[in-house]
Amino acid sequence: MTVTIKQLTSQQEWMEAYPVMAQLRAELTLEKYLLLLKEMTRDGYMLFALYENMQIVAVA
């Protein structure tokens, strides 16, 4: 099993993390999620993903 932690910085990476985030925040639509991330990253917010065998299993 290969485990990796990576900072997600592109919209494509954010979209790949959305299914995991949606489990945590069920009310969050993809559109709202992307909009919030764009706004929050300007203020220094960072999103990280834990990959297990090249698949995102957790976000922080």
C-alpha positions in Angstrom: 0.0 0.0 0.0 1.4 3.4 -1.0 0.3 6.4 1.1 1.0 10.0 0.0 -0.1 13.4 1.3 -0.3 16.2 -1.3 -1.4 19.8 -1.3 -4.2 20.3 -3.9 -3.7 23.5 -5.8 -5.5 23.2 -9.1 -9.2 23.2 -9.9 -8.8 19.7 -11.4 -7.3 18.4 -8.1 -10.1 20.1 -6.2 -12.7 18.4 -8.3 -11.0 15.0 -7.7 -11.3 15.7 -4.0 -14.9 16.7 -4.1 -16.5 13.3 -3.5 -14.6 13.0 -0.2 -15.4 16.6 0.8 -19.1 15.9 -0.1 -19.2 13.1 2.5 -18.1 15.6 5.1 -20.3 18.5 3.9 -23.4 16.9 2.2 -25.0 20.3 1.6 -22.0 21.5 -0.5 -22.5 21.5 -4.3 -19.6 21.1 -6.6 -20.1 24.7 -7.9 -20.2 26.2 -4.4 -17.2 24.1 -3.3 -15.1 25.4 -6.2 -16.2 29.0 -5.6 -15.4 28.8 -1.9 -12.0 27.2 -2.6 -11.1 30.0 -5.1 -12.0 32.6 -2.5 -10.4 30.9 0.4 -7.1 30.1 -1.3 -6.6 33.9 -1.9 -6.7 34.2 1.9 -4.1 31.5 2.5 -6.4 28.5 2.9 -4.7 25.2 1.8 -6.3 21.9 0.9 -4.4 18.6 1.3 -5.4 15.1 0.3 -4.3 11.7 1.6 -3.9 9.3 -1.3 -3.9 5.6 -0.7 -2.8 3.7 -3.8 -3.3 6.9 -5.9 -6.9 7.4 -4.8 -8.0 10.2 -2.4 -9.3 8.8 0.8 -9.2 11.9 3.1 -8.9 15.7 2.9 -7.8 18.3 5.3 
